[in-house]
Amino acid sequence: LVLLVPELTFLTGLSDLRKNSRMLKEVMWEMIQSPQQHYQRLTSLLRRIRDSPDASRELERWGLCLDTDIYRTQGHVLPVERINLRHRSFLPAEDVGWHREVAKEVPIAVISINSWLLVYPKRLQHLAKDLLGAMRSSSGAMGIQVGQPTVQELRDDRIESYVRSIQSSLGSQDKVQLLLCIIPSGRDDVYGAIKKLCCVQSPVPSQVINAQSLTGHPGKIRSVVQKVLLQINCKLGGQLWGVDIPL
């Protein structure tokens, strides 16, 4: 029997939290803090040490003295970079993100998706149908042409089924631009096998989508599919955006 003192142990990893989205969101909220929140926590800790007689005596015994504020220095704020797309340019918002603009505009260089494979197990056929619909509805604004894929519907979600089907499809077609696979949630083994096959044994650009990311309200799925289309465009040699880099 091993007894652990709670105050001396630390929880590591988030594997069990993935199923609990509310708790995962709370954990991420604690981990991702703004600079202002970091500052408030640090100054709060300094005040608690100063107001604690035991802590103050211990610091005096060491010959240490803590200031009540953190060290301040003059920083240099860089100007905002202008993001260039094919037909327009813009300055990003304060959160320094520009996914919305890129999802509604044509990137600098676009690669059409004409010859591609879509592989998924039979029990996920409804997600495959939703994915195709979302890709077609989102690709138009980005100027990306998405052709009809060669569909491989697997009887089960075993690694062997994915590998055999992919190898057979790649061997029977002249030129495959892209392999897109939908895999069940939590199947890192399937993901690893597909990537090993597509990166080492039969090189072809590949995109693997976790089934869990395709479940939820339509707005969430559309956002996921937009990001997937941007990734695919890059993997096929396209260029999403650029910035001015003067001499």
C-alpha positions in Angstrom: 0.0 0.0 0.0 1.4 3.4 -1.1 0.1 6.5 0.7 0.7 9.8 -1.0 0.6 13.2 0.8 -1.8 15.3 -1.3 0.1 18.5 -0.5 3.3 17.0 -1.9 1.9 15.6 -5.1 1.1 17.1 -8.5 -1.4 16.0 -11.1 0.2 15.5 -14.5 -1.5 14.9 -17.9 -5.0 15.5 -19.1 -5.9 12.2 -20.6 -8.9 11.6 -18.4 -10.2 15.2 -18.7 -10.7 15.0 -22.5 -14.2 13.5 -22.0 -15.1 16.2 -19.5 -15.1 19.4 -21.7 -16.3 21.7 -18.9 -13.4 20.6 -16.5 -10.9 20.8 -19.4 -12.0 24.3 -20.2 -11.5 25.3 -16.5 -8.1 23.7 -16.5 -7.1 25.6 -19.7 -8.4 28.8 -18.2 -6.1 28.4 -15.2 -3.1 27.6 -17.5 -3.6 30.3 -20.1 -3.5 33.6 -18.3 -3.2 37.1 -19.7 -0.2 39.3 -18.7 -2.4 41.4 -16.4 -3.6 38.2 -14.6 0.0 37.1 -14.2 0.9 40.4 -12.7 -2.0 40.4 -10.3 -1.2 36.9 -9.1 2.5 37.8 -8.6 1.8 41.0 -6.7 -0.9 39.2 -4.6 1.8 36.6 -3.6 4.2 39.3 -2.7 1.6 41.0 -0.5 0.8 37.7 1.2 4.5 37.1 2.0 4.9 40.6 3.3 1.7 40.3 5.5 2.8 36.9 6.9 4.9 37.3 10.1 6.4 33.8 9.7 7.4 34.4 6.1 8.9 37.9 6.9 11.0 36.4 9.8 12.3 33.6 7.5 13.3 36.1 4.9 15.1 38.2 7.5 16.9 35.2 8.7 18.2 34.7 5.2 19.0 38.3 4.8 16.5 38.8 2.0 14.0 41.5 1.3 11.2 41.2 -1.3 9.9 44.3 -3.0 6.1 44.7 -3.0 6.0 45.1 -6.8 7.8 43.3 -9.7 10.6 44.8 -11.6 9.5 47.2 -14.3 11.5 48.0 -17.4 10.9 49.9 -20.7 9.9 47.5 -23.5 9.7 48.1 -27.2 6.3 47.6 -28.8 6.6 46.4 -32.4 4.0 47.9 -34.9 1.3 45.6 -36.2 2.1 43.7 -39.4 -0.2 43.9 -42.3 -1.5 40.6 -43.5 -1.7 40.2 -47.3 -4.1 37.9 -49.1 -4.6 37.7 -52.9 -7.1 40.5 -53.3 -6.9 42.5 -50.1 -4.7 43.2 -47.0 -5.7 44.0 -43.5 -4.3 44.6 -40.0 -5.1 41.8 -37.5 -7.2 42.5 -34.4 -5.8 42.8 -30.9 -5.9 39.0 -30.3 -3.4 38.8 -33.2 -5.5 36.2 -35.0 -6.8 36.3 -38.6 -8.6 33.0 -39.1 -11.9 34.6 -39.9 -10.5 36.8 -42.6 -8.6 34.0 -44.2 -11.7 31.7 -44.2 -13.7 34.3 -46.1 -11.1 35.4 -48.6 -9.0 33.8 -51.4 -5.4 32.9 -50.2 -2.4 34.1 -52.2 -2.0 30.7 -54.0 -4.7 28.0 -54.1 -4.4 24.4 -55.1 -7.6 22.6 -56.4 -8.3 19.3 -54.8 -9.2 17.1 -57.8 -7.8 13.6 -57.2 -8.2 12.5 -53.5 -9.2 9.6 -51.3 -11.7 9.7 -48.4 -11.4 6.8 -46.0 -13.6 6.2 -43.0 -15.2 3.2 -41.1 -18.9 2.4 -41.9 -20.1 3.5 -38.5 -18.8 7.0 -39.1 -20.5 7.4 -42.6 -22.8 10.2 -41.3 -19.7 12.2 -40.2 -18.1 11.7 -43.7 -21.3 13.0 -45.3 -21.3 16.1 -43.0 -17.6 16.6 -43.7 -18.1 16.6 -47.5 -21.0 19.0 -47.3 -19.0 21.4 -45.0 -16.0 21.2 -47.3 -18.0 22.2 -50.3 -19.9 25.0 -48.6 -16.7 26.5 -47.1 -14.3 26.0 -50.0 -16.1 28.5 -52.3 -15.2 31.6 -50.2 -11.6 30.5 -50.1 -11.4 29.9 -53.9 -10.6 26.2 -53.4 -12.2 23.7 -55.8 -13.0 20.4 -54.1 -13.8 17.6 -56.5 -15.6 14.3 -55.8 -13.4 12.0 -53.8 -12.8 8.3 -54.3 -14.6 6.9 -51.2 -13.4 3.9 -49.2 -15.8 2.8 -46.5 -14.3 0.3 -44.1 -16.2 -2.5 -42.4 -14.4 -1.8 -39.1 -11.9 0.6 -37.6 -8.9 -1.8 -37.1 -5.5 -0.6 -38.1 -5.2 -3.4 -40.7 -8.4 -2.3 -42.4 -7.1 1.3 -42.8 -3.7 0.2 -44.1 -4.9 -2.4 -46.5 -7.6 -0.1 -48.0 -5.1 2.9 -48.4 -2.4 0.7 -50.0 -4.9 -0.8 -52.4 -6.3 2.6 -53.4 -2.9 4.2 -53.8 -1.8 1.3 -56.0 -4.8 1.4 -58.3 -4.8 5.1 -59.0 -2.2 7.0 -61.1 -1.9 10.2 -59.2 -3.4 10.9 -55.8 -3.1 14.4 -54.5 -4.4 13.8 -51.0 -5.6 11.1 -48.6 -8.2 12.2 -46.0 -9.0 9.8 -43.2 -11.7 10.0 -40.5 -10.6 8.0 -37.4 -12.5 7.2 -34.2 -11.8 9.3 -31.1 -8.8 8.4 -29.0 -7.2 6.1 -31.6 -3.6 7.4 -31.6 -2.5 4.0 -32.9 -4.5 4.4 -36.1 -3.2 7.9 -36.5 0.4 6.7 -36.2 -0.1 3.9 -38.6 -1.7 6.1 -41.3 1.1 8.7 -41.0 3.8 6.1 -41.1 2.3 4.7 -44.3 1.8 8.1 -46.0 5.1 9.6 -44.9 7.5 6.7 -45.3 6.1 3.7 -47.2 3.8 5.3 -49.8 4.5 9.1 -49.7 1.3 11.1 -50.2 0.0 14.3 -48.5 -2.4 13.1 -45.8 -5.0 14.7 -43.4 -6.3 12.7 -40.5 -9.4 14.0 -38.7 -10.6 12.9 -35.3 -14.3 12.0 -35.3 -14.9 14.0 -32.1 -13.9 17.2 -33.9 -16.7 16.7 -36.4 -19.4 16.4 -33.7 -21.3 19.3 -32.2 -23.2 22.3 -33.6 -22.8 23.2 -37.3 -20.8 26.4 -36.5 -18.1 24.4 -34.7 -17.9 21.8 -37.5 -17.7 24.6 -40.1 -14.8 26.2 -38.2 -13.0 22.9 -38.0 -13.5 22.2 -41.7 -12.2 25.7 -42.6 -9.0 25.1 -40.7 -8.6 21.6 -42.3 -9.0 23.2 -45.8 -6.3 25.7 -45.0 -4.0 22.9 -43.8 -4.7 20.9 -46.9 -3.9 23.9 -49.2 -0.5 24.3 -47.5 0.3 20.5 -47.7 -0.5 20.6 -51.4 1.9 23.5 -52.0 -0.5 26.5 -51.7 0.3 29.8 -49.9 -2.2 31.2 -47.4 -1.0 34.7 -46.6 2.1 36.9 -46.5 3.6 39.9 -44.8 5.7 42.8 -46.2 9.4 42.2 -45.4 11.2 45.4 -46.5 15.0 45.5 -47.0 
